[in-house]
Amino acid sequence: MIAITQKHLDDFSRDGFVAVEGALNEDQIAKARLRFEPLFSGKFETGLYPDEWNWRFGRDREDLTRQICNGWKSDLTIASIVLRSDVGEACARLRGWPGARIGQDNVIWKPPGGKPLGFHQDDSYNGWIEPGEMMTCWITLDDTKAFQGTIEHVRGSHRWPISPPIKQFHAPDDPLADLKPAAAAAGIDNYEIVPIEVPAGTAVFHHGRTWHGSRDNKGTNPRRSVIAHCISSTAKFHPSEISYIYSRYKKAHSTDMDESYFPVLWQEDGYRTAWVDGYMRQGRMAAA
């Protein structure tokens, strides 16, 4: 389980990211790894397609980093990780929110030779919600090394202004192309990029404004991760800004977020969306 200490809070406030080891045990890691090939083959356990499916066997280049968004709707094992109450509590405590709900998840698979993901800020993509803030819990299923294309964070960049969405997210020629002018605009001459080298099962949290990305996997092993992007439990849809994918879940004449699609994971008053624990139990039983 994830427990946030005062040191975690202090490190996060200073750096914009923090790592907490032991979020998943060896059995959970092994079971999650087994779900990657079925997912990217289109074998969706629940019968539902994910909201985004950016790489498919037999269709896309083998050297591309593979991504699925909202795998929790399609796979119960993924759901049993990203819908955990301790994930929501950690995100809320680190951001100072009264609670957290899932905004979306990512299932990321970077094979040997896998191309970069461009450095970006998550909050650049959150204009469709109010407040437009995100908190990310990135859980690695493999031991990570810098040469294997692990996630990298720019220390302290959560204090920079929000930049527009980057020009090329998948397989950019220069993964730092948008970071460089953003640093200049923030008045930063020298910035520190920190590759996250941690054991499998570690949860790494980063602020929605923290610049991050990953480079080529130059190793011989894959780099797989399951990611929960949380938003405040008080978040609502923006009344006029549209996400071409996620605004499809907006109810007519309302900005309230439906807990069928954006369940509350944890709230300081003890509230949690009622159906989530039963859904997660299905995932744990399916993985047994």
C-alpha positions as CSV (number, residue, x, y, z in Angstrom):
1,M,0.0,0.0,0.0
2,I,1.0,3.6,-0.6
3,A,1.6,5.8,2.5
4,I,2.6,9.4,2.0
5,T,5.0,10.8,4.6
6,Q,6.0,14.3,5.5
7,K,9.2,13.7,3.6
8,H,7.3,12.7,0.5
9,L,5.2,15.9,0.8
10,D,8.4,18.1,1.2
11,D,10.2,16.4,-1.7
12,F,7.2,16.7,-3.9
13,S,6.8,20.4,-3.0
14,R,10.4,21.1,-3.9
15,D,10.8,18.9,-7.0
16,G,7.3,18.4,-8.5
17,F,7.7,14.6,-8.3
18,V,8.3,11.9,-5.7
19,A,8.8,8.1,-5.7
20,V,7.2,5.6,-3.3
21,E,8.5,2.0,-3.5
22,G,6.4,-1.1,-2.8
23,A,3.1,0.0,-4.4
24,L,2.8,-3.4,-6.0
25,N,4.1,-6.8,-4.9
26,E,5.7,-9.4,-7.1
27,D,2.5,-11.3,-7.6
28,Q,0.6,-8.1,-8.7
29,I,3.4,-7.1,-11.0
30,A,3.5,-10.5,-12.7
31,K,-0.3,-10.6,-13.2
32,A,-0.3,-7.1,-14.6
33,R,2.4,-7.9,-17.1
34,L,0.3,-10.8,-18.5
35,R,-2.4,-8.4,-19.5
36,F,-0.3,-6.4,-21.9
37,E,-0.4,-8.7,-24.9
38,P,-4.1,-9.4,-24.7
39,L,-4.8,-5.6,-24.4
40,F,-2.7,-4.6,-27.3
41,S,-4.1,-7.5,-29.4
42,G,-7.7,-6.1,-28.8
43,K,-8.7,-8.9,-26.5
44,F,-10.7,-6.8,-24.0
45,E,-11.8,-8.7,-21.0
46,T,-14.9,-6.6,-20.3
47,G,-15.9,-6.3,-23.9
48,L,-15.4,-2.5,-23.9
49,Y,-12.8,-0.8,-26.1
50,P,-10.6,1.7,-24.2
51,D,-11.0,5.4,-24.9
52,E,-7.7,5.5,-26.8
53,W,-5.8,2.6,-28.4
54,N,-2.7,4.0,-30.0
55,W,-0.8,0.8,-31.0
56,R,-2.1,-2.5,-32.3
57,F,-0.3,-5.7,-33.2
58,G,-0.1,-6.2,-37.0
59,R,-0.9,-2.5,-37.7
60,D,1.7,-0.3,-36.2
61,R,5.5,-0.2,-36.3
62,E,7.3,-2.4,-33.8
63,D,9.6,0.4,-32.6
64,L,6.8,2.7,-31.4
65,T,5.9,3.1,-27.7
66,R,2.5,1.5,-27.2
67,Q,-0.3,3.2,-25.3
68,I,-3.8,2.6,-24.2
69,C,-5.9,5.1,-22.3
70,N,-8.6,4.1,-19.9
71,G,-7.6,0.4,-19.9
72,W,-9.6,0.1,-16.6
73,K,-12.8,0.0,-18.6
74,S,-11.5,-2.9,-20.7
75,D,-9.4,-4.9,-18.3
76,L,-10.2,-5.8,-14.7
77,T,-6.5,-6.3,-13.6
78,I,-5.7,-2.8,-14.8
79,A,-8.8,-1.5,-12.9
80,S,-7.6,-3.2,-9.7
81,I,-4.4,-1.0,-9.8
82,V,-5.6,2.4,-11.0
83,L,-8.8,2.5,-9.0
84,R,-7.2,1.9,-5.6
85,S,-8.2,4.2,-2.8
86,D,-4.6,4.6,-1.7
87,V,-3.7,5.9,-5.2
88,G,-6.5,8.5,-4.9
89,E,-5.5,9.4,-1.3
90,A,-1.9,9.9,-2.2
91,C,-2.7,12.1,-5.2
92,A,-5.1,14.2,-3.1
93,R,-2.7,14.6,-0.2
94,L,0.2,15.6,-2.4
95,R,-1.9,18.2,-4.3
96,G,-3.9,19.4,-1.3
97,W,-7.2,18.4,-2.7
98,P,-10.2,17.2,-0.6
99,G,-10.3,14.1,-2.7
100,A,-9.4,12.5,-6.0
101,R,-11.2,10.8,-8.9
102,I,-9.8,9.0,-11.9
103,G,-9.5,11.3,-14.9
104,Q,-8.0,8.6,-17.1
105,D,-5.4,5.9,-17.0
106,N,-2.5,4.9,-19.3
107,V,-1.1,1.5,-20.1
108,I,2.4,2.1,-21.5
109,W,4.6,-0.5,-23.2
110,K,8.0,0.6,-24.5
111,P,9.7,-2.4,-26.2
112,P,13.5,-2.7,-26.8
113,G,14.2,0.0,-29.4
114,G,11.0,1.8,-28.5
115,K,10.9,5.4,-29.6
116,P,10.6,8.5,-27.3
117,L,7.5,10.2,-25.9
118,G,7.9,14.0,-26.2
119,F,8.4,16.0,-23.0
120,H,5.2,17.7,-22.0
121,Q,3.0,19.0,-19.1
122,D,-0.1,17.0,-18.4
123,D,-2.1,20.1,-17.5
124,S,-1.6,21.4,-21.1
125,Y,-4.3,18.9,-22.0
126,N,-6.8,19.7,-19.2
127,G,-8.7,22.7,-20.5
128,W,-11.9,20.6,-20.6
129,I,-12.2,20.4,-16.8
130,E,-12.3,22.9,-14.0
131,P,-10.0,23.1,-12.2
132,G,-7.7,22.1,-15.1
133,E,-5.3,20.2,-12.8
134,M,-4.1,16.7,-12.9
135,M,-1.9,14.5,-10.6
136,T,-0.2,11.5,-12.0
137,C,0.7,8.2,-10.3
138,W,3.0,6.2,-12.6
139,I,3.6,2.6,-11.5
140,T,6.4,0.7,-13.2
141,L,6.1,-3.0,-13.8
142,D,9.8,-3.3,-14.6
143,D,13.0,-2.2,-12.9
144,T,13.9,1.0,-14.7
145,K,17.2,2.4,-16.0
146,A,18.0,5.6,-17.8
147,F,19.2,3.8,-21.0
148,Q,15.9,1.8,-21.1
149,G,13.8,4.9,-21.8
150,T,12.4,5.4,-18.3
151,I,10.2,8.4,-17.4
152,E,12.2,11.6,-16.8
153,H,11.2,14.7,-14.9
154,V,12.5,18.2,-15.0
155,R,13.1,19.1,-11.4
156,G,11.1,22.1,-10.2
157,S,9.3,22.7,-13.5
158,H,5.9,22.4,-11.7
159,R,6.4,26.1,-10.9
160,W,6.7,27.1,-14.6
161,P,3.8,28.5,-16.5
162,I,1.5,26.1,-18.5
163,S,2.6,25.7,-22.1
164,P,0.4,24.7,-25.1
165,P,0.2,21.0,-26.0
166,I,3.4,19.8,-27.6
167,K,3.8,19.5,-31.4
168,Q,4.6,15.8,-31.5
169,F,3.9,13.4,-28.7
170,H,4.7,10.0,-30.2
171,A,8.2,9.3,-31.6
172,P,9.4,12.9,-31.9
173,D,12.7,13.5,-33.6
174,D,13.7,15.6,-30.6
175,P,11.8,14.7,-27.4
176,L,13.0,18.0,-25.8
177,A,11.8,20.2,-28.6
178,D,9.0,21.9,-26.7
179,L,10.8,21.8,-23.3
180,K,13.6,24.1,-24.5
181,P,11.4,27.1,-25.4
182,A,9.2,26.5,-22.3
183,A,12.3,26.8,-20.1
184,A,13.3,30.0,-21.8
185,A,9.9,31.4,-21.4
186,A,10.1,30.6,-17.7
187,G,13.4,32.4,-17.4
188,I,15.3,29.1,-16.7
189,D,18.8,28.9,-18.2
190,N,19.8,25.6,-16.7
191,Y,17.3,22.8,-15.9
192,E,17.9,19.4,-14.5
193,I,16.4,16.3,-16.1
194,V,16.1,13.4,-13.7
195,P,15.7,9.9,-15.1
196,I,13.6,7.7,-12.7
197,E,15.6,4.6,-11.9
198,V,13.5,2.5,-9.5
199,P,12.6,-1.1,-8.8
200,A,9.4,-2.7,-10.3
201,G,6.3,-1.9,-8.3
202,T,7.4,1.7,-7.4
203,A,4.8,4.5,-7.7
204,V,6.1,7.8,-9.0
205,F,3.9,10.8,-8.5
206,H,4.2,14.0,-10.5
207,H,2.4,17.3,-10.6
208,G,0.3,18.2,-13.6
209,R,2.7,21.0,-14.5
210,T,5.9,19.0,-14.2
211,W,7.6,18.6,-17.5
212,H,8.3,14.9,-18.2
213,G,8.8,12.5,-21.1
214,S,10.9,9.5,-22.0
215,R,13.6,8.7,-24.6
216,D,14.5,5.6,-26.6
217,N,14.7,2.2,-25.0
218,K,18.3,1.3,-25.7
219,G,18.1,-1.9,-23.6
220,T,17.1,-5.4,-24.3
221,N,14.1,-5.5,-22.0
222,P,10.7,-3.9,-22.2
223,R,9.6,-1.0,-20.0
224,R,6.0,-1.3,-18.9
225,S,3.9,0.9,-16.7
226,V,0.3,1.4,-15.5
227,I,-0.6,5.0,-14.8
228,A,-3.5,6.7,-13.0
229,H,-4.1,10.3,-13.9
230,C,-6.2,11.7,-11.1
231,I,-8.2,15.0,-10.9
232,S,-9.8,16.6,-7.9
233,S,-13.0,15.0,-6.6
234,T,-14.5,18.5,-6.9
235,A,-13.6,18.7,-10.7
236,K,-16.4,19.5,-13.2
237,F,-16.6,19.7,-16.9
238,H,-15.6,23.1,-18.4
239,P,-18.9,24.7,-19.6
240,S,-17.5,25.4,-23.1
241,E,-14.0,23.8,-23.6
242,I,-14.3,20.5,-25.4
243,S,-12.2,17.3,-25.2
244,Y,-12.8,15.5,-28.5
245,I,-12.7,12.2,-26.5
246,Y,-13.7,12.8,-22.9
247,S,-16.4,15.4,-23.4
248,R,-18.5,12.6,-24.8
249,Y,-19.2,11.7,-21.1
250,K,-20.6,15.2,-20.3
251,K,-24.3,15.1,-19.5
252,A,-26.6,17.6,-21.2
253,H,-27.2,20.9,-19.4
254,S,-24.8,19.9,-16.6
255,T,-21.1,20.2,-15.8
256,D,-21.1,17.4,-13.1
257,M,-18.8,14.5,-13.7
258,D,-20.7,11.2,-13.8
259,E,-19.1,8.7,-11.4
260,S,-19.8,5.9,-13.9
261,Y,-16.9,7.3,-15.9
262,F,-14.9,9.4,-13.4
263,P,-15.3,7.5,-10.1
264,V,-14.1,9.1,-6.8
265,L,-11.3,7.0,-5.5
266,W,-10.9,8.7,-2.1
267,Q,-12.2,11.7,-0.3
268,E,-11.2,13.0,3.1
269,D,-14.7,12.7,4.4
270,G,-14.7,9.0,3.8
271,Y,-16.7,9.0,0.5
272,R,-15.7,6.6,-2.3
273,T,-17.8,5.7,-5.3
274,A,-20.0,2.8,-4.2
275,W,-19.5,0.4,-7.1
276,V,-15.7,0.6,-7.4
277,D,-14.7,-1.9,-4.8
278,G,-16.9,-4.6,-6.2
279,Y,-15.5,-3.9,-9.7
280,M,-11.9,-4.2,-8.4
281,R,-12.7,-7.5,-6.6
282,Q,-13.7,-8.9,-10.0
283,G,-10.2,-7.9,-11.2
284,R,-8.4,-9.5,-8.3
285,M,-10.4,-12.7,-8.8
286,A,-9.8,-12.7,-12.6
287,A,-6.0,-12.4,-11.9
288,A,-6.0,-15.2,-9.3
